[in-house]
Amino acid sequence: MRHGEVHNPEGILYGRLPGYHLSELGRQMADRVAEHLADRDITHVVASPLERAQETAEPIGKAHGLEVAVDERLIEADNIFQGKTFGVGDGSLRNPGYWRYLTNPFKPSWGEPYIEQVVRMMGALAAARDAARGHEAVCVSHQLPIWIVRSFAERRRLWHDPRKRQCSLASLTSFTYEGDRIVSIGYREPARDLLPAHLVGKGGKDKPVGKSFGA
């Protein structure tokens, strides 16, 4: 699950910075997803250590009588522009000193390499799978790591256009295992009607999508 909306009136790329909490709308999103998952066979809830992820996971854990665990591997991707606004006219891109970080979009050169995100996220998924084996687990993380691990599992290239990520606020990207092997991936938006108007339509529809994998 991706966390809900964050209170960030300055429009900062907050990344891994502490002190960024869910907005009131973000809390409504978290509650909505908890309601959506109320009848699921969830026996393990784990989240990134960042406040927005922990706050998103809390109502899910409460609904199932579970403590929310922490897994550092679910954290947001590192980014050189953390703590700054990002744009050409009024953001950090107007500073030539940052241009050298934009030389390799395939790695990417401005932040944590995609393959490192794959390794840690696959490890976090495997740990959650084992903790809830035979049942279901919920992992609360962040948009880029979720999209990257999904892209890897679906055998797609890791570099991409950020505007085309299918991972809206409070969305659910599901990985189904048979034994230790991922056999299908799905996507839902239980809080779609709560999304700010400018984000509606950017994450797909509220229905299962994705793909299944043969033997």
N, C-alpha and C positions, 0 to 999 in steps of 0.2 A: 504494500500500500504506500502511495505517496502521501505525505502529510497534507494537512489543510492549509488554508490561506494564512499568511503571516502578516502581523502588523508591521508595516515598513513604509511609513509615509514619505521618507526621504528617497525611496527608490534605490537603496544601496544593494549591491551584490553582496549579500551577507555571508554566503558560503558556510564556512565552519565557525564563524564568529559566535560567541555566546551572547545571550541576552535577547535573542529574537524569538518571540512567543507567538502563538496563534492569535489572530484577531478574533473578534466575536463571531464573525462569519466562519472563520476557520474552526472554531469550537462547534458551531452548528454542523459543519461538514463532518467532523469527527463523530458527533452524536448520530448523525444520519447513517454513517457507515456501520457504527456499532449496532444500530437497529437492523440494518440490512443483514448483518452477520449473526444476529442473535440466535438463530436456530441451527447454525453450523456446528460441526463437531470439532470445535477449537479447543486444544489442550495446551497450547503454548503461544504466548504473545511476546515479541521481542522488538526492540526499536533501536535506531541510531541514538547515540548519547545526546544529540542536540535537542534543545528544549521543545522545538516545534514537533519533532517526531515523538518524543515522550508524551507530550500533551495530546497528540493524535491517538496514540495507542491506549491511553488511560481508560477511556470509556469502553473500549473493546475488552480490555482485561477485566474491568469491573463487571461487565455484563456476563462474563464467564467465570467469575470468581478466581481470576488469575493475577498474580503479580507480573508486572511488565519487566522482562529481562532487558539487559543492555548488551548489544554486540557492536563493538567499535568498527567492525567491517561494514556496517550498514551506513556509515557516515557519508555526508556529502562529499563530492569530488573536490579536491584541492584546486585552487585557481589563483593565478597571479593578480587578478583584478578584484579579489576579495576586499571588501571594505570601501570600494569605490563605486561611482556611477559609471555606466558603460555606454558610450555613444561617441559619435564623431564630432558633433557640434558642441555638446555640453558635458561630455564625459571624458573618461581617461584616454580615449583614442585620439583626442586632440594633442596629446603629449607624445612627441616623437620617441621619447625614452622607452615607451612601451611597445613600439612597433616591432622590435626584434623578437617579441614573444609571439608574433602572429605569423611566423615563417613556415610552420608545418602543421596544417590542419589535420593531418593523418595520425599524428601522435597522441594528443595535440601538444604543441610547443608552449601553450599558455597555462597548462595545468597538469594534473595527474594523468599519466598515460592511460589510454583506454584499456590496454591489456592488464594493467595493475588493478583497475576497477573490476574487470572480469574475474580475476583471481580471488580478490577479497569477497566479492559478492557471491560467487559460486560457493566459496567456503561458508559464508553466512547462511546461504540457502540449504546447504548440506547439513549444517549444524541444526537448523530449525527442523528440517525433515527428520533427522534422527531423534530430536527431542519430542516430536509428536508422531513418531512412526505409527502408522495405522489410523491416524486421525488427521487433523488439520492444524497448521500454524499460521500466524499472521506476523509478517515482518514489516515494520514501518521504516521507510527509507526516503530517498530524495530522487527527483526526476532523472537527472543524468545517470547515476549508477543503475537505476531500475531499467532505463532504456538501453543502456549498454549491455547489461547482462541478458536482457531479452533478445537484443540483436545477436549476441553471441550464440544463445541457445537456438535461435531460429536460423543460424548460419548465414547471417547477413553481415556486410561490412560494418565496421565499428564507426568509421567517420561518417558524418551525416549532416544534414541541414537541421539545426536546432528547432526551426519553426515547424518541422514535420514530425516531431516526437509525439507518439500517442501515449501520453502519460499526464493527464490533467490533474489538478488538485484533488486530493482525496480519492483518486482512482485506485482500482484493484487490478493488478497484473498477476494472474495466477499461474503457477507451475504445478502440474500434476505429475507425480512420480509413480512408476511401477518398480518396486525395489529401489535401486539407486539411480535409475535412469529417468530423465524427463521424457514424458510421452505426449504431453500437450501443453499448450500455453493459451490462456484466455485473457480477456480484458473487459472490465466493466466500470461504469461511472455511476455509483449509487447516489452521489450528491450532485449530479449534473444540473439539476434545476437551481442549485444554489451558486453555480459558477457565475462570476462577473460576466456581464454581457460581452466584453471584448475577448473572452476566452472560450465562449461557447462555439463549438464547431471545430476547435483545434485539436480535440482529443479523440475523435471518433464517436460512435453512438453507444448508448447504454444497452449493449447486448454482447454476448460472448463473441469474441473474435480471436483470431490468431491461427494456430495450426496444430495439427497432430502429427506425430512422428511414427513411422513404421518401425518394424523390428530391424 
